[in-house]
Amino acid sequence: MLRLSQKDSGLTRQEYKKLARLSTPIKIQDFLDKIPMNWEKRGDTHLSPRRVLREKKAHCIEGALLAAATLWIHGEPPLIMNVSARMDRGDVDHVVALYKRNGYWGAISKTNHATIRFRDPVYRTPRELALTYFHEW
């Protein structure tokens, strides 16, 4: 996979440089951990990576999209996974960005719950990784 260029990204030079500095999954996760949670006080939002950078807040899908875009800048596939919840119980879905190292899958996530955040790349399949969220959720 080719790296996503600044020209093709739709990002400004400054935005692109900020994401390009996040050169590993843990650096991306650390960045997401430092920005506040988007509590959507004015209704549902689906902020783009550009708006996440500008507004300095994100919820899980917004963080997953920013992480996927950052991985793409570094030449990795921009993959996200939706972990579906039981809506009849008042649960909400959770979205993570997937990455692969040495044939194993890991995940990057924006949440206030540490137990459903980052996953090291130790899972053989995305399904196996998804199952690690089941118990804590």
Stockholm file with secondary structure:
# STOCKHOLM 1.0

chainA/1-137         MLRLSQKDSGLTRQEYKKLARLSTPIKIQDFLDKIPMNWEKRGDTHLSPRRVLREKKAHCIEGALLAAATLWIHGEPPLIMNVSARMDRGDVDHVVALYKRNGYWGAISKTNHATIRFRDPVYRTPRELALTYFHEW
#=GR chainA/1-137 SS CCCCCHHHHTCCHHHHHHHHTCCSHHHHHHHHHHSCBCCCTTSCCCCCHHHHHHHTCBCHHHHHHHHHHHHHHTTSCCEEEEECCCGGGTCCCEEEEEEEETTEEEEECCCSCGGGSCEEEEESSHHHHHHTTTTTC
#=GC SS_cons         CCCCCHHHHTCCHHHHHHHHTCCSHHHHHHHHHHSCBCCCTTSCCCCCHHHHHHHTCBCHHHHHHHHHHHHHHTTSCCEEEEECCCGGGTCCCEEEEEEEETTEEEEECCCSCGGGSCEEEEESSHHHHHHTTTTTC
//
